[in-house]
Every structure is written in structure tokens, then in C-alpha cells.
Amino acid sequence: MFFGLEFKTKKTVKELRKNQSLTASELADKLKLDTVDILKIDNQRLRDISEPLRSMLTPILRGDYMNNMTWL
């Protein structure tokens, strides 16, 4: 089975962002973009977004950034 395939094909950026409990402004801060840019791509599927932006979005929307957190 291909486990990462559903992540890219069916869900919109808004659904993936909500699954990570991120607002548009929080996601924009993590990517160092404007909130307006995130709102423009919110209703598009992840696979329909151009490559430079998609490669920046994917780790955050998957939750990879949480793996590096150290809990004291």
C-alpha cells in the first residue's frame, strides 16, 4: 500500500491545516509568508500547488515540525 498518497491527492490545504490545529496566520508565520497568500491557496488541493510552495507546506501540514520539540 502507498501510505503517503492520500495525503497529497484528496485533501485541501484548509483541511490539512485544520487537522494540525493551525490558523492561516500561524501557518503563514511558520512559512514566513503573508496571511493573504495562505488564504489564496486554502481551497486548493495540495497536489495542485506549484512545487516550491508545496515542498515548504508538506512538512508543516504533516506535523513533522512537532518531532523536533523537546519537552522539559
PDB file with SEQRES, HELIX, SHEET and CRYST1 records, atoms N, CA, C and O in Angstrom:
SEQRES   1 A   72  MET PHE PHE GLY LEU GLU PHE LYS THR LYS LYS THR VAL          
SEQRES   2 A   72  LYS GLU LEU ARG LYS ASN GLN SER LEU THR ALA SER GLU          
SEQRES   3 A   72  LEU ALA ASP LYS LEU LYS LEU ASP THR VAL ASP ILE LEU          
SEQRES   4 A   72  LYS ILE ASP ASN GLN ARG LEU ARG ASP ILE SER GLU PRO          
SEQRES   5 A   72  LEU ARG SER MET LEU THR PRO ILE LEU ARG GLY ASP TYR          
SEQRES   6 A   72  MET ASN ASN MET THR TRP LEU                                  
HELIX    1 AA1 LEU A    5  THR A    9  1                                   5    
HELIX    2 AA2 VAL A   13  ASN A   19  1                                   7    
HELIX    3 AA3 ALA A   24  LEU A   31  1                                   8    
HELIX    4 AA4 THR A   35  ILE A   41  1                                   7    
HELIX    5 AA5 LEU A   46  ASP A   48  5                                   3    
HELIX    6 AA6 GLU A   51  ARG A   62  1                                  12    
HELIX    7 AA7 ASP A   64  ASN A   68  5                                   5    
CRYST1    1.000    1.000    1.000  90.00  90.00  90.00 P 1           1          
ATOM      1  N   MET A   1       0.839  -1.180   0.000  1.00  0.00           N  
ATOM      2  CA  MET A   1       0.000   0.000   0.000  1.00  0.00           C  
ATOM      3  C   MET A   1       0.886   1.246   0.000  1.00  0.00           C  
ATOM      4  O   MET A   1       2.024   1.224   0.469  1.00  0.00           O  
ATOM      5  N   PHE A   2       0.341   2.305  -0.527  1.00  0.00           N  
ATOM      6  CA  PHE A   2       1.034   3.582  -0.551  1.00  0.00           C  
ATOM      7  C   PHE A   2       0.408   4.464   0.521  1.00  0.00           C  
ATOM      8  O   PHE A   2      -0.716   4.941   0.368  1.00  0.00           O  
ATOM      9  N   PHE A   3       1.139   4.673   1.594  1.00  0.00           N  
ATOM     10  CA  PHE A   3       0.558   5.344   2.742  1.00  0.00           C  
ATOM     11  C   PHE A   3       0.558   6.854   2.629  1.00  0.00           C  
ATOM     12  O   PHE A   3      -0.311   7.492   3.222  1.00  0.00           O  
ATOM     13  N   GLY A   4       1.476   7.456   1.908  1.00  0.00           N  
ATOM     14  CA  GLY A   4       1.519   8.902   1.805  1.00  0.00           C  
ATOM     15  C   GLY A   4       0.702   9.444   0.647  1.00  0.00           C  
ATOM     16  O   GLY A   4       0.634  10.659   0.461  1.00  0.00           O  
ATOM     17  N   LEU A   5       0.084   8.576  -0.132  1.00  0.00           N  
ATOM     18  CA  LEU A   5      -0.603   9.000  -1.336  1.00  0.00           C  
ATOM     19  C   LEU A   5      -1.875   9.782  -1.039  1.00  0.00           C  
ATOM     20  O   LEU A   5      -2.150  10.764  -1.728  1.00  0.00           O  
ATOM     21  N   GLU A   6      -2.644   9.397  -0.066  1.00  0.00           N  
ATOM     22  CA  GLU A   6      -3.893  10.080   0.248  1.00  0.00           C  
ATOM     23  C   GLU A   6      -3.631  11.485   0.784  1.00  0.00           C  
ATOM     24  O   GLU A   6      -4.453  12.383   0.603  1.00  0.00           O  
ATOM     25  N   PHE A   7      -2.513  11.671   1.428  1.00  0.00           N  
ATOM     26  CA  PHE A   7      -2.182  12.976   1.992  1.00  0.00           C  
ATOM     27  C   PHE A   7      -2.121  14.028   0.891  1.00  0.00           C  
ATOM     28  O   PHE A   7      -2.593  15.148   1.087  1.00  0.00           O  
ATOM     29  N   LYS A   8      -1.551  13.690  -0.260  1.00  0.00           N  
ATOM     30  CA  LYS A   8      -1.372  14.666  -1.320  1.00  0.00           C  
ATOM     31  C   LYS A   8      -2.558  14.780  -2.255  1.00  0.00           C  
ATOM     32  O   LYS A   8      -2.755  15.842  -2.845  1.00  0.00           O  
ATOM     33  N   THR A   9      -3.343  13.756  -2.415  1.00  0.00           N  
ATOM     34  CA  THR A   9      -4.296  13.748  -3.507  1.00  0.00           C  
ATOM     35  C   THR A   9      -5.659  14.313  -3.167  1.00  0.00           C  
ATOM     36  O   THR A   9      -6.215  15.048  -3.984  1.00  0.00           O  
ATOM     37  N   LYS A  10      -6.216  14.023  -2.040  1.00  0.00           N  
ATOM     38  CA  LYS A  10      -7.625  14.304  -1.817  1.00  0.00           C  
ATOM     39  C   LYS A  10      -7.929  15.518  -0.955  1.00  0.00           C  
ATOM     40  O   LYS A  10      -9.008  16.096  -1.087  1.00  0.00           O  
ATOM     41  N   LYS A  11      -7.045  15.917  -0.099  1.00  0.00           N  
ATOM     42  CA  LYS A  11      -7.390  16.942   0.882  1.00  0.00           C  
ATOM     43  C   LYS A  11      -6.910  18.318   0.445  1.00  0.00           C  
ATOM     44  O   LYS A  11      -5.878  18.461  -0.211  1.00  0.00           O  
ATOM     45  N   THR A  12      -7.684  19.320   0.824  1.00  0.00           N  
ATOM     46  CA  THR A  12      -7.296  20.694   0.542  1.00  0.00           C  
ATOM     47  C   THR A  12      -6.340  21.195   1.619  1.00  0.00           C  
ATOM     48  O   THR A  12      -6.184  20.575   2.671  1.00  0.00           O  
ATOM     49  N   VAL A  13      -5.715  22.308   1.340  1.00  0.00           N  
ATOM     50  CA  VAL A  13      -4.787  22.891   2.298  1.00  0.00           C  
ATOM     51  C   VAL A  13      -5.524  23.277   3.575  1.00  0.00           C  
ATOM     52  O   VAL A  13      -4.986  23.148   4.674  1.00  0.00           O  
ATOM     53  N   LYS A  14      -6.750  23.747   3.424  1.00  0.00           N  
ATOM     54  CA  LYS A  14      -7.533  24.145   4.593  1.00  0.00           C  
ATOM     55  C   LYS A  14      -7.817  22.948   5.500  1.00  0.00           C  
ATOM     56  O   LYS A  14      -7.708  23.063   6.721  1.00  0.00           O  
ATOM     57  N   GLU A  15      -8.180  21.800   4.919  1.00  0.00           N  
ATOM     58  CA  GLU A  15      -8.445  20.604   5.727  1.00  0.00           C  
ATOM     59  C   GLU A  15      -7.186  20.138   6.444  1.00  0.00           C  
ATOM     60  O   GLU A  15      -7.231  19.788   7.624  1.00  0.00           O  
ATOM     61  N   LEU A  16      -6.067  20.133   5.734  1.00  0.00           N  
ATOM     62  CA  LEU A  16      -4.810  19.699   6.340  1.00  0.00           C  
ATOM     63  C   LEU A  16      -4.352  20.673   7.420  1.00  0.00           C  
ATOM     64  O   LEU A  16      -3.796  20.267   8.440  1.00  0.00           O  
ATOM     65  N   ARG A  17      -4.591  21.962   7.184  1.00  0.00           N  
ATOM     66  CA  ARG A  17      -4.235  22.983   8.168  1.00  0.00           C  
ATOM     67  C   ARG A  17      -5.079  22.842   9.424  1.00  0.00           C  
ATOM     68  O   ARG A  17      -4.565  22.974  10.534  1.00  0.00           O  
ATOM     69  N   LYS A  18      -6.369  22.576   9.261  1.00  0.00           N  
ATOM     70  CA  LYS A  18      -7.266  22.403  10.401  1.00  0.00           C  
ATOM     71  C   LYS A  18      -6.937  21.130  11.178  1.00  0.00           C  
ATOM     72  O   LYS A  18      -7.092  21.092  12.398  1.00  0.00           O  
ATOM     73  N   ASN A  19      -6.480  20.082  10.475  1.00  0.00           N  
ATOM     74  CA  ASN A  19      -6.087  18.851  11.162  1.00  0.00           C  
ATOM     75  C   ASN A  19      -4.899  19.074  12.088  1.00  0.00           C  
ATOM     76  O   ASN A  19      -4.763  18.389  13.102  1.00  0.00           O  
ATOM     77  N   GLN A  20      -4.045  20.020  11.748  1.00  0.00           N  
ATOM     78  CA  GLN A  20      -2.898  20.353  12.593  1.00  0.00           C  
ATOM     79  C   GLN A  20      -3.228  21.455  13.597  1.00  0.00           C  
ATOM     80  O   GLN A  20      -2.356  21.887  14.349  1.00  0.00           O  
ATOM     81  N   SER A  21      -4.478  21.912  13.613  1.00  0.00           N  
ATOM     82  CA  SER A  21      -4.955  22.976  14.508  1.00  0.00           C  
ATOM     83  C   SER A  21      -4.184  24.277  14.302  1.00  0.00           C  
ATOM     84  O   SER A  21      -3.808  24.946  15.264  1.00  0.00           O  
ATOM     85  N   LEU A  22      -3.957  24.623  13.055  1.00  0.00           N  
ATOM     86  CA  LEU A  22      -3.264  25.855  12.712  1.00  0.00           C  
ATOM     87  C   LEU A  22      -4.232  26.830  12.056  1.00  0.00           C  
ATOM     88  O   LEU A  22      -5.065  26.432  11.242  1.00  0.00           O  
ATOM     89  N   THR A  23      -4.122  28.094  12.409  1.00  0.00           N  
ATOM     90  CA  THR A  23      -4.880  29.112  11.705  1.00  0.00           C  
ATOM     91  C   THR A  23      -4.055  29.546  10.490  1.00  0.00           C  
ATOM     92  O   THR A  23      -2.887  29.180  10.354  1.00  0.00           O  
ATOM     93  N   ALA A  24      -4.673  30.319   9.624  1.00  0.00           N  
ATOM     94  CA  ALA A  24      -3.965  30.780   8.428  1.00  0.00           C  
ATOM     95  C   ALA A  24      -2.790  31.677   8.810  1.00  0.00           C  
ATOM     96  O   ALA A  24      -1.734  31.623   8.179  1.00  0.00           O  
ATOM     97  N   SER A  25      -2.969  32.488   9.824  1.00  0.00           N  
ATOM     98  CA  SER A  25      -1.874  33.375  10.230  1.00  0.00           C  
ATOM     99  C   SER A  25      -0.733  32.596  10.892  1.00  0.00           C  
ATOM    100  O   SER A  25       0.432  32.948  10.708  1.00  0.00           O  
ATOM    101  N   GLU A  26      -1.043  31.553  11.652  1.00  0.00           N  
ATOM    102  CA  GLU A  26       0.013  30.736  12.248  1.00  0.00           C  
ATOM    103  C   GLU A  26       0.813  29.997  11.182  1.00  0.00           C  
ATOM    104  O   GLU A  26       2.038  29.911  11.265  1.00  0.00           O  
ATOM    105  N   LEU A  27       0.118  29.465  10.183  1.00  0.00           N  
ATOM    106  CA  LEU A  27       0.809  28.776   9.092  1.00  0.00           C  
ATOM    107  C   LEU A  27       1.665  29.760   8.308  1.00  0.00           C  
ATOM    108  O   LEU A  27       2.781  29.431   7.905  1.00  0.00           O  
ATOM    109  N   ALA A  28       1.152  30.958   8.091  1.00  0.00           N  
ATOM    110  CA  ALA A  28       1.923  31.977   7.381  1.00  0.00           C  
ATOM    111  C   ALA A  28       3.173  32.373   8.169  1.00  0.00           C  
ATOM    112  O   ALA A  28       4.224  32.615   7.576  1.00  0.00           O  
ATOM    113  N   ASP A  29       3.072  32.441   9.479  1.00  0.00           N  
ATOM    114  CA  ASP A  29       4.238  32.757  10.302  1.00  0.00           C  
ATOM    115  C   ASP A  29       5.295  31.665  10.217  1.00  0.00           C  
ATOM    116  O   ASP A  29       6.488  31.959  10.157  1.00  0.00           O  
ATOM    117  N   LYS A  30       4.869  30.417  10.210  1.00  0.00           N  
ATOM    118  CA  LYS A  30       5.822  29.310  10.122  1.00  0.00           C  
ATOM    119  C   LYS A  30       6.526  29.280   8.768  1.00  0.00           C  
ATOM    120  O   LYS A  30       7.691  28.894   8.682  1.00  0.00           O  
ATOM    121  N   LEU A  31       5.820  29.688   7.709  1.00  0.00           N  
ATOM    122  CA  LEU A  31       6.390  29.690   6.363  1.00  0.00           C  
ATOM    123  C   LEU A  31       7.033  31.018   5.995  1.00  0.00           C  
ATOM    124  O   LEU A  31       7.654  31.138   4.939  1.00  0.00           O  
ATOM    125  N   LYS A  32       6.887  32.019   6.864  1.00  0.00           N  
ATOM    126  CA  LYS A  32       7.381  33.377   6.623  1.00  0.00           C  
ATOM    127  C   LYS A  32       6.756  33.956   5.355  1.00  0.00           C  
ATOM    128  O   LYS A  32       7.449  34.506   4.498  1.00  0.00           O  
ATOM    129  N   LEU A  33       5.430  33.821   5.252  1.00  0.00           N  
ATOM    130  CA  LEU A  33       4.640  34.374   4.157  1.00  0.00           C  
ATOM    131  C   LEU A  33       3.568  35.290   4.727  1.00  0.00           C  
ATOM    132  O   LEU A  33       3.400  35.382   5.943  1.00  0.00           O  
ATOM    133  N   ASP A  34       2.849  35.963   3.846  1.00  0.00           N  
ATOM    134  CA  ASP A  34       1.706  36.768   4.271  1.00  0.00           C  
ATOM    135  C   ASP A  34       0.482  35.878   4.447  1.00  0.00           C  
ATOM    136  O   ASP A  34       0.357  34.851   3.780  1.00  0.00           O  
ATOM    137  N   THR A  35      -0.402  36.263   5.327  1.00  0.00           N  
ATOM    138  CA  THR A  35      -1.633  35.510   5.559  1.00  0.00           C  
ATOM    139  C   THR A  35      -2.493  35.476   4.305  1.00  0.00           C  
ATOM    140  O   THR A  35      -3.194  34.493   4.060  1.00  0.00           O  
ATOM    141  N   VAL A  36      -2.447  36.529   3.516  1.00  0.00           N  
ATOM    142  CA  VAL A  36      -3.228  36.597   2.282  1.00  0.00           C  
ATOM    143  C   VAL A  36      -2.796  35.498   1.308  1.00  0.00           C  
ATOM    144  O   VAL A  36      -3.629  34.923   0.607  1.00  0.00           O  
ATOM    145  N   ASP A  37      -1.499  35.211   1.266  1.00  0.00           N  
ATOM    146  CA  ASP A  37      -1.005  34.153   0.380  1.00  0.00           C  
ATOM    147  C   ASP A  37      -1.549  32.788   0.786  1.00  0.00           C  
ATOM    148  O   ASP A  37      -1.864  31.967  -0.075  1.00  0.00           O  
ATOM    149  N   ILE A  38      -1.659  32.542   2.070  1.00  0.00           N  
ATOM    150  CA  ILE A  38      -2.202  31.272   2.553  1.00  0.00           C  
ATOM    151  C   ILE A  38      -3.694  31.186   2.243  1.00  0.00           C  
ATOM    152  O   ILE A  38      -4.187  30.129   1.847  1.00  0.00           O  
ATOM    153  N   LEU A  39      -4.405  32.280   2.420  1.00  0.00           N  
ATOM    154  CA  LEU A  39      -5.836  32.278   2.150  1.00  0.00           C  
ATOM    155  C   LEU A  39      -6.139  32.083   0.667  1.00  0.00           C  
ATOM    156  O   LEU A  39      -7.199  31.560   0.322  1.00  0.00           O  
ATOM    157  N   LYS A  40      -5.231  32.494  -0.213  1.00  0.00           N  
ATOM    158  CA  LYS A  40      -5.417  32.289  -1.645  1.00  0.00           C  
ATOM    159  C   LYS A  40      -5.358  30.814  -2.027  1.00  0.00           C  
ATOM    160  O   LYS A  40      -6.078  30.377  -2.926  1.00  0.00           O  
ATOM    161  N   ILE A  41      -4.508  30.049  -1.352  1.00  0.00           N  
ATOM    162  CA  ILE A  41      -4.338  28.638  -1.702  1.00  0.00           C  
ATOM    163  C   ILE A  41      -5.131  27.721  -0.790  1.00  0.00           C  
ATOM    164  O   ILE A  41      -5.031  26.499  -0.909  1.00  0.00           O  
ATOM    165  N   ASP A  42      -5.915  28.281   0.116  1.00  0.00           N  
ATOM    166  CA  ASP A  42      -6.629  27.499   1.121  1.00  0.00           C  
ATOM    167  C   ASP A  42      -7.580  26.457   0.524  1.00  0.00           C  
ATOM    168  O   ASP A  42      -7.686  25.353   1.059  1.00  0.00           O  
ATOM    169  N   ASN A  43      -8.260  26.778  -0.552  1.00  0.00           N  
ATOM    170  CA  ASN A  43      -9.244  25.856  -1.119  1.00  0.00           C  
ATOM    171  C   ASN A  43      -8.690  24.992  -2.241  1.00  0.00           C  
ATOM    172  O   ASN A  43      -9.457  24.316  -2.926  1.00  0.00           O  
ATOM    173  N   GLN A  44      -7.383  24.997  -2.446  1.00  0.00           N  
ATOM    174  CA  GLN A  44      -6.771  24.152  -3.469  1.00  0.00           C  
ATOM    175  C   GLN A  44      -6.262  22.864  -2.842  1.00  0.00           C  
ATOM    176  O   GLN A  44      -5.918  22.818  -1.661  1.00  0.00           O  
ATOM    177  N   ARG A  45      -6.223  21.821  -3.659  1.00  0.00           N  
ATOM    178  CA  ARG A  45      -5.604  20.588  -3.192  1.00  0.00           C  
ATOM    179  C   ARG A  45      -4.100  20.783  -3.126  1.00  0.00           C  
ATOM    180  O   ARG A  45      -3.540  21.617  -3.838  1.00  0.00           O  
ATOM    181  N   LEU A  46      -3.460  20.023  -2.280  1.00  0.00           N  
ATOM    182  CA  LEU A  46      -2.019  20.165  -2.106  1.00  0.00           C  
ATOM    183  C   LEU A  46      -1.277  19.810  -3.386  1.00  0.00           C  
ATOM    184  O   LEU A  46      -0.252  20.421  -3.690  1.00  0.00           O  
ATOM    185  N   ARG A  47      -1.769  18.844  -4.133  1.00  0.00           N  
ATOM    186  CA  ARG A  47      -1.079  18.438  -5.359  1.00  0.00           C  
ATOM    187  C   ARG A  47      -1.205  19.472  -6.467  1.00  0.00           C  
ATOM    188  O   ARG A  47      -0.422  19.439  -7.416  1.00  0.00           O  
ATOM    189  N   ASP A  48      -2.164  20.387  -6.380  1.00  0.00           N  
ATOM    190  CA  ASP A  48      -2.360  21.405  -7.405  1.00  0.00           C  
ATOM    191  C   ASP A  48      -1.509  22.652  -7.181  1.00  0.00           C  
ATOM    192  O   ASP A  48      -1.511  23.554  -8.019  1.00  0.00           O  
ATOM    193  N   ILE A  49      -0.797  22.717  -6.089  1.00  0.00           N  
ATOM    194  CA  ILE A  49       0.036  23.872  -5.760  1.00  0.00           C  
ATOM    195  C   ILE A  49       1.409  23.681  -6.403  1.00  0.00           C  
ATOM    196  O   ILE A  49       1.916  22.562  -6.476  1.00  0.00           O  
ATOM    197  N   SER A  50       2.001  24.773  -6.865  1.00  0.00           N  
ATOM    198  CA  SER A  50       3.305  24.687  -7.515  1.00  0.00           C  
ATOM    199  C   SER A  50       4.374  24.168  -6.549  1.00  0.00           C  
ATOM    200  O   SER A  50       4.239  24.283  -5.330  1.00  0.00           O  
ATOM    201  N   GLU A  51       5.410  23.609  -7.106  1.00  0.00           N  
ATOM    202  CA  GLU A  51       6.395  22.839  -6.347  1.00  0.00           C  
ATOM    203  C   GLU A  51       7.136  23.613  -5.255  1.00  0.00           C  
ATOM    204  O   GLU A  51       7.233  23.077  -4.151  1.00  0.00           O  
ATOM    205  N   PRO A  52       7.655  24.795  -5.454  1.00  0.00           N  
ATOM    206  CA  PRO A  52       8.406  25.398  -4.335  1.00  0.00           C  
ATOM    207  C   PRO A  52       7.555  25.598  -3.082  1.00  0.00           C  
ATOM    208  O   PRO A  52       8.019  25.374  -1.964  1.00  0.00           O  
ATOM    209  N   LEU A  53       6.318  26.016  -3.277  1.00  0.00           N  
ATOM    210  CA  LEU A  53       5.441  26.233  -2.133  1.00  0.00           C  
ATOM    211  C   LEU A  53       4.983  24.913  -1.531  1.00  0.00           C  
ATOM    212  O   LEU A  53       4.864  24.798  -0.311  1.00  0.00           O  
ATOM    213  N   ARG A  54       4.726  23.915  -2.373  1.00  0.00           N  
ATOM    214  CA  ARG A  54       4.283  22.605  -1.880  1.00  0.00           C  
ATOM    215  C   ARG A  54       5.352  21.964  -1.001  1.00  0.00           C  
ATOM    216  O   ARG A  54       5.033  21.367   0.027  1.00  0.00           O  
ATOM    217  N   SER A  55       6.614  22.083  -1.398  1.00  0.00           N  
ATOM    218  CA  SER A  55       7.679  21.481  -0.600  1.00  0.00           C  
ATOM    219  C   SER A  55       7.856  22.198   0.739  1.00  0.00           C  
ATOM    220  O   SER A  55       8.344  21.597   1.696  1.00  0.00           O  
ATOM    221  N   MET A  56       7.469  23.464   0.821  1.00  0.00           N  
ATOM    222  CA  MET A  56       7.514  24.174   2.098  1.00  0.00           C  
ATOM    223  C   MET A  56       6.317  23.802   2.972  1.00  0.00           C  
ATOM    224  O   MET A  56       6.447  23.712   4.193  1.00  0.00           O  
ATOM    225  N   LEU A  57       5.160  23.586   2.360  1.00  0.00           N  
ATOM    226  CA  LEU A  57       3.933  23.291   3.096  1.00  0.00           C  
ATOM    227  C   LEU A  57       3.881  21.870   3.653  1.00  0.00           C  
ATOM    228  O   LEU A  57       3.394  21.654   4.763  1.00  0.00           O  
ATOM    229  N   THR A  58       4.374  20.914   2.894  1.00  0.00           N  
ATOM    230  CA  THR A  58       4.192  19.498   3.225  1.00  0.00           C  
ATOM    231  C   THR A  58       4.689  19.120   4.618  1.00  0.00           C  
ATOM    232  O   THR A  58       3.928  18.493   5.355  1.00  0.00           O  
ATOM    233  N   PRO A  59       5.905  19.456   5.028  1.00  0.00           N  
ATOM    234  CA  PRO A  59       6.331  19.044   6.378  1.00  0.00           C  
ATOM    235  C   PRO A  59       5.499  19.652   7.502  1.00  0.00           C  
ATOM    236  O   PRO A  59       5.280  19.015   8.532  1.00  0.00           O  
ATOM    237  N   ILE A  60       5.040  20.872   7.303  1.00  0.00           N  
ATOM    238  CA  ILE A  60       4.254  21.523   8.353  1.00  0.00           C  
ATOM    239  C   ILE A  60       2.864  20.909   8.434  1.00  0.00           C  
ATOM    240  O   ILE A  60       2.347  20.677   9.527  1.00  0.00           O  
ATOM    241  N   LEU A  61       2.257  20.646   7.277  1.00  0.00           N  
ATOM    242  CA  LEU A  61       0.910  20.085   7.272  1.00  0.00           C  
ATOM    243  C   LEU A  61       0.895  18.618   7.681  1.00  0.00           C  
ATOM    244  O   LEU A  61      -0.144  18.110   8.102  1.00  0.00           O  
ATOM    245  N   ARG A  62       2.022  17.931   7.566  1.00  0.00           N  
ATOM    246  CA  ARG A  62       2.115  16.552   8.049  1.00  0.00           C  
ATOM    247  C   ARG A  62       2.405  16.495   9.540  1.00  0.00           C  
ATOM    248  O   ARG A  62       2.147  15.478  10.184  1.00  0.00           O  
ATOM    249  N   GLY A  63       2.939  17.575  10.091  1.00  0.00           N  
ATOM    250  CA  GLY A  63       3.255  17.606  11.518  1.00  0.00           C  
ATOM    251  C   GLY A  63       4.686  17.210  11.814  1.00  0.00           C  
ATOM    252  O   GLY A  63       5.009  16.875  12.953  1.00  0.00           O  
ATOM    253  N   ASP A  64       5.551  17.242  10.808  1.00  0.00           N  
ATOM    254  CA  ASP A  64       6.949  16.864  11.015  1.00  0.00           C  
ATOM    255  C   ASP A  64       7.685  17.822  11.946  1.00  0.00           C  
ATOM    256  O   ASP A  64       8.643  17.432  12.613  1.00  0.00           O  
ATOM    257  N   TYR A  65       7.239  19.068  11.990  1.00  0.00           N  
ATOM    258  CA  TYR A  65       7.918  20.043  12.840  1.00  0.00           C  
ATOM    259  C   TYR A  65       7.740  19.699  14.315  1.00  0.00           C  
ATOM    260  O   TYR A  65       8.525  20.153  15.148  1.00  0.00           O  
ATOM    261  N   MET A  66       6.733  18.911  14.652  1.00  0.00           N  
ATOM    262  CA  MET A  66       6.496  18.527  16.044  1.00  0.00           C  
ATOM    263  C   MET A  66       7.495  17.487  16.529  1.00  0.00           C  
ATOM    264  O   MET A  66       7.661  17.323  17.738  1.00  0.00           O  
ATOM    265  N   ASN A  67       8.161  16.784  15.628  1.00  0.00           N  
ATOM    266  CA  ASN A  67       9.116  15.752  16.020  1.00  0.00           C  
ATOM    267  C   ASN A  67      10.361  16.337  16.670  1.00  0.00           C  
ATOM    268  O   ASN A  67      11.041  15.641  17.424  1.00  0.00           O  
ATOM    269  N   ASN A  68      10.671  17.582  16.399  1.00  0.00           N  
ATOM    270  CA  ASN A  68      11.887  18.195  16.913  1.00  0.00           C  
ATOM    271  C   ASN A  68      11.671  18.930  18.227  1.00  0.00           C  
ATOM    272  O   ASN A  68      12.602  19.554  18.737  1.00  0.00           O  
ATOM    273  N   MET A  69      10.485  18.872  18.781  1.00  0.00           N  
ATOM    274  CA  MET A  69      10.192  19.559  20.036  1.00  0.00           C  
ATOM    275  C   MET A  69      10.818  18.781  21.199  1.00  0.00           C  
ATOM    276  O   MET A  69      10.728  17.555  21.266  1.00  0.00           O  
ATOM    277  N   THR A  70      11.434  19.502  22.083  1.00  0.00           N  
ATOM    278  CA  THR A  70      11.963  18.881  23.293  1.00  0.00           C  
ATOM    279  C   THR A  70      11.069  19.278  24.455  1.00  0.00           C  
ATOM    280  O   THR A  70      10.784  20.458  24.657  1.00  0.00           O  
ATOM    281  N   TRP A  71      10.645  18.324  25.187  1.00  0.00           N  
ATOM    282  CA  TRP A  71       9.746  18.570  26.314  1.00  0.00           C  
ATOM    283  C   TRP A  71      10.551  18.519  27.591  1.00  0.00           C  
ATOM    284  O   TRP A  71      11.253  17.545  27.861  1.00  0.00           O  
ATOM    285  N   LEU A  72      10.446  19.569  28.369  1.00  0.00           N  
ATOM    286  CA  LEU A  72      11.232  19.654  29.609  1.00  0.00           C  
ATOM    287  C   LEU A  72      10.418  19.214  30.777  1.00  0.00           C  
ATOM    288  O   LEU A  72      10.908  19.216  31.906  1.00  0.00           O  
TER     289      LEU A  72                                                      
END                                                                             
